[in-house]
Amino acid sequence: MKAPMKALPRFAIGLVAACAASAAIAQTKLDISIPWGPTEFHTVNAQNFAKRVAEITGGQVQMTVHAGGALGIKANESVRAIEDGTVAMAEFAGFQNVGEIPLLGIESLPFLVDDYDQLRVMHGFVRPQWEAELAKRGNKVLYVVPWPSQNFFLKKEVKSMDDLKGVRMRTYDRLTAEMVSKLGMVPQQMNNPDIVPALASGRLDAVMTSGTTAAAQKYWEFLKHTYNTNHLWASNFMVIGMGHWNKISAEHRAAIEKLAKEMEPEFWKVSMAEHERRMQQLRDNGMTVQAAPKEMVSRMHEVTRPMWDDFPKRAGPEAAKVLQEYTAKTGKK
């Protein structure tokens, strides 16, 4: 007969219980809602970030990426969903949430930003304002990464703005809808998951987006012509709800912020490499890829330029300040 086990001293029992409770509290599991498909580079970036977070926190902070809107959070509901605590983390494009924070749409002003270098300048002025506005809504920004150069994808060839008249074009938000209307097209605002069904049903004649999305959604099945218009820029925000953020230990918060700052430039490089790679993929699948006609682009600049001056009326005085600083720095007129 085995001797009965000796009871643990009371202090030992308390120590064991405290350690178990501490371990339970220390491990944080966070779901990330992402509207992009599993193969799109922003999703891959997020997966790489989540992997590195697990590594630097010894597995105590676990982030799980749910691509393709699998959690039921629409891209334009992301800021609100984070604020309400519906989801712990999310990635969204700034333009998708201008209904919540109008300043997020400043990159979408037509032809305001020419390239990645100018985009960095813009972010230098506007990012502090973005982060402050998002923080008011309980959104903590971890990193910001742009999409590649934007394009018009159409069924037919175009040689001038006259060829755009009446074309039903997918738009992102009120700002891009206004731009499209000024160009004589008919705006059809919708999120990414709705584009292919709209193309298949004939509701859409054209789409504005990056080559990344065009390739992921196989636009060559519906559209034939690609024009690199570079008419706007769009950046994605990876955010975490402040309630969830504050539950992470100070040590791990500092490590995660440091990691995000280190990885963000790497993610920008991925974005910069995307355009040509995806343009080639479109060519390989039978689409034509070319620069937009110069005369058409010049006319597009002309008719949309007043939107720069109108934007602060919607987005507030901070938008006016950012635009003044940015145009002074870059010489944009």
Disulfide bonds with the S-S distance in Angstrom:
none
